[in-house]
């Protein structure tokens, strides 16, 4: 006859074994069904390009089906809410961006999600912004641009790729540092912003390098400066704002993969393993680099720590500008 305590121990051991087996099964099963990467910007922009490259790579690696769904609006908040309303089973993931993750929480008074709702998986790509002008602006350097803006206050307008993004706040800081009074005109995505710049509807703006570099090389836009601490390897002839005496404007934007925090740990581990493997693939990296991205190696806890640090920086700037986004 088996002793009652021994029966209890056997039962507990069985439950533990079942739990481990279930966890292993969850991890091995991902992706058991099609996975949707939700993007908070319109199709055709830099975030969309990254998401589609990632979806293709994850599909190759896992044999699963990965789709991209664009849910623009409210500077990414709609896309975040879309992901959180879906089952937290690894089948719906978010492509978060620097502005969505680190600026929105300070800019939106009634945001219906919070950063802790998501688990940072991997910082996928990183890049500086580029301050560009339309060729009709007779300026090729920052001092020349400042002089033109002061002499033409009625024309001195700068475009952002969305309100509440670094492209707006950098314009605000530039106004302050150069003692200008440029008016801000927001657009709904990097593609519409660059289209407006190409058409001369706005004379200048901080753009994402991925959507402007081809036009810079073709002479359709003039690059004044980049916002990284070092010169971009993609535009080595263009000075940094730090070189020009404005280190406070140092900024790189990033896009990364995020999962709902409520996702089971084994599935999160499987997603993270696949994403890290993708980052290390030479062919995948080369495809992103061809688009003008740098591919970092930051993931997991390190990625979460840098998000916290950046959030503190942008919170101060949002407060200083008095910016408040509409919900």
C-alpha positions, 0 to 999 in steps of 0.5 A: 500500500502506498503511503498518503504522503508518497502519493501526494509527492507522486501527484505533485511530480506528475503535475510538474512534469505535465507543466514542463511538457505543456510549456515545451509544447507551447514553445515548440508549437509557435507559430501554430497559426498565422502570426500578424505583425501590426504596424502603426503607420501607413504602408510604404513608409520606413516602419512598414518596410522593416515589418515586411522584411522581418515577416519574410525572415521569420517565415523562412526560419520557422516555416510559419505564415507571417502577415503585416497589417497596417493600423495607422492612427493616433501615432501608433496607439491604435495599433497597440490597442489592436494587438492588446485586444487580440488573444495573447497567444503569440499570434498578434505582435506589435512593431513598436517605434521609439516615438510610440513606446517612449514618447506617447506615454508622456504625450497622450493624456488618455492613452488606453495602453501602457508600456508595461502591457508589452514585453520588448523582444528585440530592437530591430533597426536603428537610424538617425534622422536627416534634416533635409531641405527642398532644392528651392531653399538656397541653403546648403549648410545649417548656418545658411538655413538659419539665415534663410529662415530668419529672412523668410519667416513666412516660408519657414515651415518644417514638416514632421512625419507625425505630431509627437515624434522626434521629427517634431521635437527636434524642430522645436529644439532647432527653433530654440537653439537657432532662435527661429520661429518656424511653424510645424506642419505634421503629416501622417507618416514618413511617406506623406512627409517626404512626398510633401517635401519633394513637392515643395509644399514644405521647405524642410524637415527631419526625415527618416533616412530610409524614405529620403536617402534615394531623393537625397542621392538624386538631388531632389532633396538636400541633406543639411545634417544627421542626428546621430552622434557619428556620421551615417555610413549611408551619408558620410558626406553629411555632417552631424548636428553634434559636429555643428555644435548641437549635441543636444539634438543627438537622436536615433530612432528605432523600430522593434518587435513587441509582444503582449506581456500576458503572452505565456512565457514559453511562447515569449521565449520562442518569439525572442529566440526566433527574433534574435536568430533573425538579427544574426542572419547575414542575409537578413541584415544585408537586406535591412542595411540596403534600406539604410538601417543599422541592425543592433543586437539589443534584446530582452532586458537590455532593450527594456532598459534603454526604453526606460532611459529614453522615456525619461529623456522624452518626458522632459522634452514633452513637458518643456514644449507643453505638447499634448496629443489628441486622443 
